[in-house]
Amino acid sequence: MAAPRSTFTPDVALDSLLEASDEAVLVFDEALVCRRAGRRVAALLGFEPRSVLGLGRAELLGRLAAQAPEGSFARRHAPRSRARPGARGD
C-alpha cells in the first residue's frame, strides 16, 4: 500500500514562513528578481507586497532609497545608476 502524498510542498512551507514572520522578507531568485514578499513589507518598507513582485533587486532598493529621508543610511548607500558611454545627459 502506497503512503499518502504530502500536500506540504516547499512553496507552501515558504508561504507559511512569510505569513508568520514579523520581518519584512523579500525572496529573490537566481537572477535577483523578487519572487515573493512577506506580509510585513507594507508596514516596514512601505510597499504593498504584490507591487514588488517581478522587480529586480537594484530597482527595488533604489525605490526604497528614494523614499528614505535625506541623509539616511538607505540614501547614502543607494545603488546609483551609471551613465552609459555616449548617453546624453538630457
C-alpha positions as CSV (number, residue, x, y, z in Angstrom):
1,M,0.0,0.0,0.0
2,A,1.4,3.4,-1.0
3,A,2.0,6.1,1.5
4,P,-0.3,9.1,1.2
5,R,1.1,12.0,-0.7
6,S,2.1,15.0,1.3
7,T,0.5,18.3,0.2
8,F,3.1,20.2,2.2
9,T,5.3,21.5,-0.7
10,P,8.3,23.8,-0.4
11,D,6.1,26.6,-1.8
12,V,3.6,26.0,1.0
13,A,6.3,26.0,3.5
14,L,7.8,29.3,2.2
15,D,4.4,30.9,2.1
16,S,3.8,29.8,5.7
17,L,7.1,31.3,6.9
18,L,6.4,34.6,5.1
19,E,3.0,34.8,6.6
20,A,4.2,34.1,10.1
21,S,7.3,36.3,10.0
22,D,7.3,39.7,11.8
23,E,10.1,40.8,9.5
24,A,9.9,42.4,6.0
25,V,11.1,39.4,4.0
26,L,11.8,39.6,0.3
27,V,12.7,36.4,-1.7
28,F,14.8,36.8,-4.8
29,D,15.6,34.2,-7.5
30,E,19.0,33.5,-9.1
31,A,18.5,36.4,-11.5
32,L,17.9,38.8,-8.5
33,V,14.2,39.2,-9.3
34,C,11.8,39.4,-6.4
35,R,9.6,36.4,-6.4
36,R,7.9,36.6,-3.0
37,A,7.3,39.2,-0.4
38,G,6.1,38.8,3.2
39,R,3.1,40.5,4.6
40,R,5.2,42.9,6.7
41,V,6.7,44.5,3.6
42,A,3.9,47.1,3.6
43,A,4.3,48.1,7.2
44,L,8.1,48.0,7.5
45,L,9.2,49.1,4.0
46,G,6.1,51.0,2.7
47,F,5.5,48.7,-0.3
48,E,2.5,46.6,-1.0
49,P,3.8,43.0,-1.3
50,R,2.3,42.5,-4.7
51,S,3.9,45.7,-6.0
52,V,7.4,44.4,-5.6
53,L,7.0,41.1,-7.3
54,G,9.0,40.9,-10.6
55,L,11.2,43.8,-9.7
56,G,15.0,43.4,-9.8
57,R,16.9,43.9,-6.6
58,A,18.6,47.1,-7.7
59,E,15.3,48.7,-8.8
60,L,13.6,47.7,-5.6
61,L,16.5,49.0,-3.4
62,G,16.5,52.2,-5.5
63,R,12.8,52.7,-4.8
64,L,13.4,52.1,-1.1
65,A,16.2,54.6,-1.0
66,A,14.2,57.2,-2.9
67,Q,11.5,57.2,-0.3
68,A,14.0,57.3,2.6
69,P,14.7,60.5,4.5
70,E,17.5,62.7,3.2
71,G,20.8,61.7,4.9
72,S,19.6,58.3,6.0
73,F,21.7,55.1,5.6
74,A,19.4,54.0,2.7
75,R,20.0,57.2,0.8
76,R,23.8,57.2,1.3
77,H,24.1,53.5,0.2
78,A,21.6,53.5,-2.6
79,P,22.6,52.0,-5.9
80,R,23.5,54.7,-8.3
81,S,22.7,54.4,-12.0
82,R,25.7,54.6,-14.2
83,A,25.6,56.7,-17.4
84,R,26.2,54.6,-20.5
85,P,29.0,55.6,-22.7
86,G,27.7,58.0,-25.3
87,A,24.4,58.6,-23.4
88,R,23.1,62.1,-23.4
89,G,22.5,63.8,-20.1
90,D,19.1,65.4,-21.1
